[in-house]
Amino acid sequence: MQINNPFGSFYGYKYLGVYKDREATLARDGAGNVIVRPNGEQVYMRFNYPVVDYVFQPGDAMYEDVNKDGTIDYRDIVYLGNSNPKVFGGFGINLGYKNKLRLSTFFNFRTGYEIINGTEMSTTNMFGYDNQSTAVQRRWRKEGDVTDIPRALYQSGYNWLGSSRYVEDGSFLRFRTVTLRYNFDKTLLTKMGLKNLSAYVTGENLLTLTKYTGQDPEVSMRGSDPFRVATDNSMTPPVKMFTLGLTASF
C-alpha cells in the first residue's frame, strides 16, 4: 500500500531497455557523471548490493536507478499503475424500420486501467527450457546490439523482474452483440394461422479495439483479496459467435 494510491495498484522497477555494451553498465550519479571509488576505480551497476551483489553485464535488463546509488534494490521500486478502470460501462443503439426490421447493438468498454502481461513475462524470460515467444529472436546477442529483449540466461540473472516492461494499458472498446430481426407481414401470418413470426441473426464479440498486445484486455480480477491486480495469463478470450433463429407464436 502507498498513500494516495488505490487498492489494486502494483509496483516494480522502471524498465529502460538493455545494456548494449560494457560502458552502458557504468553507474552514474544524478548529474550523469560516472561514480568512482576513492581509489579512482569506476563503479558498475549492481543488483541488491551488498546482499546479492550481482554485477550487471552487457545484454542484461536495464532498470532505472531512482536514487542514483549504483545499485538496483527495493529503494528503486516505483508505482507502475493500477487495475481500476477510470471509466467502464456499456451502451447500445436500437433502430427500427416500419415495424419490419429492428437492429439492436451493445458495446462495452473500460478505459484508464493497466494490465500485467503475465504471458509475456513467462514467454520472454529465457530463464528455463519452457517454450518462448518469437519475440526472443530479437534478443541481445553481442556488444552494440540495441534491442528491447535482454540476453538469454539459463537459471541466472535478473532480466525478468517485475517492471514496467510487462505493464500495458488495458483500455478497450468491444462490439459485444448485434441482432438484426425481421418481422413477417401480418397478411402472411393470418394465412399461416400465426400471431407472430420473426427471423433474426445475432453476432457476438465481433470486434475489439485496443492497443493491448496480449490475447484479451478484458481481464477479470477474481477473489476477495483487496490487493489483487489484473494479470493476463492468456485465458481463452470470448469467442466470436453467430446465431440464426426463428421465433413464432400461435
C-alpha positions, 0 to 999 in steps of 0.5 A: 500500500502507498498513500494516495494510491488505490487498492489494486495498484502494483509496483516494480522497477522502471524498465529502460531497455538493455545494456548494449555494451560494457560502458552502458553498465557504468553507474552514474550519479544524478548529474550523469557523471560516472561514480568512482571509488576513492581509489579512482576505480569506476563503479558498475551497476549492481543488483541488491548490493551488498546482499546479492551483489550481482554485477550487471553485464552487457545484454542484461535488463536495464532498470532505472536507478531512482536514487542514483546509488549504483545499485538496483534494490527495493529503494528503486521500486516505483508505482507502475499503475493500477487495475481500476478502470477510470471509466467502464460501462456499456451502451447500445443503439436500437433502430427500427424500420416500419415495424419490419426490421429492428437492429439492436447493438451493445458495446462495452468498454473500460478505459484508464486501467493497466494490465500485467502481461503475465504471458509475456513475462513467462514467454520472454524470460529465457530463464528455463527450457519452457517454450518462448515467444518469437519475440526472443529472436530479437534478443541481445546477442553481442556488444552494440546490439540495441534491442528491447529483449535482454540476453538469454540466461539459463537459471541466472540473472535478473532480466525478468523482474517485475517492471514496467516492461510487462505493464500495458494499458488495458483500455478497450472498446468491444462490439459485444452483440448485434441482432438484426430481426425481421418481422413477417407481414401480418397478411402472411401470418393470418394465412399461416394461422400465426400471431407472430413470426420473426427471423433474426441473426445475432453476432457476438464479440465481433470486434475489439479495439485496443492497443493491448498486445496480449490475447484479451484486455478484458481481464477479470480480477477474481477473489476477495483479496483487496490487493489483487491486480489484473494479470493476463495469463492468456485465458481463452478470450470470448469467442466470436459467435453467430446465431440464426433463429426463428421465433413464432407464436400461435 
